[in-house]
Amino acid sequence: MTHVRITEDSGIPLVGSLYFGVIDRGTSILQVRPSCGCNLNCPFCSVDAGPCSTTRATTYEVELKYLLSAIEEIAPFKGPGVECHIDSPGEPLMYHQLPELVAALKSTDSVTVVSLQTNGTLLDDAKIAALAKAGLDRVNLSLHALDPVLARELAGVDEYDINKVTQVAQAVAKSTIDLLIAPVYMPGINDAEIPKLIDFAKECGAGKRFPPLGIQKFERYKYGRTPNGIKVQSWWQFFNRSIKDWEKTSGLCLRLDPKRDFGTIRRPSLPQVFKKGEKATVEIMAPGWIHGEMLGISRNRVISVFGCDKSSGQVRVRIVATKNNIYVGVPI
């Protein structure tokens, strides 16, 4: 797998890609993606991440200074009260300068909350202490089962240790960092585990400032993985059958509201520089995240070009997707 380090001198912008940089979805949250490697092979992964991926061709790592310069430019545009959520199409803790990133984000004007999505396997007491000292506000912990056998199956690696991850969760909850348990519910697979996870979240002290749980609905994705035996729900079924029943038995409000629970509000997005259907000339700069894709640039934005047979030079493309300033093009 090719590894690309994105620096200020690389000429690759940090807006426009789903894989790295900064993503603005029109709210007071900015997704900050410093890297995209992953150490697990979850059979339900929405992006086919991990060492055994069959589609991924490239990993990316963004220079810290360059990433911060993008945040310092974009955060003031969003206005006060911005949350920077450090996530990844993988595991963010594989980025070795994570405490430095957290500390710098916390000192950025307009940023009031810094949160982190993680599977927890790379956390330990020293890293928790470093992240707490840096000012991290919340850890969203991807934890999908407490049964050791099922938890290992859902991690996709033999070395996954659920006892270590639950100990990490308890250590986070005892620190100044808030803890939110974020399982993906997979009907037919981890039904019996969700009530256990709800009890665990209550017992370990999750939810000091934010909700203790954020149960996610499993969705199928084009380049994702779907485990055998899963029964995909509609959103109506998810909320009115599953979530509603768990709320009754637990006494917790599990139907989360962005504004009420996280202070997330709508904010103007960065202006789009392309329209869907528009034709543009892009300069190919790097291999794409998956096989058959290249990354091009134009108008200071990254464009994922699918079906591209060039590894450098200019390509004429038609823009086929622009949502959230994430651009996709196809050669013409």
Disulfide bonds with the S-S distance in Angstrom:
none
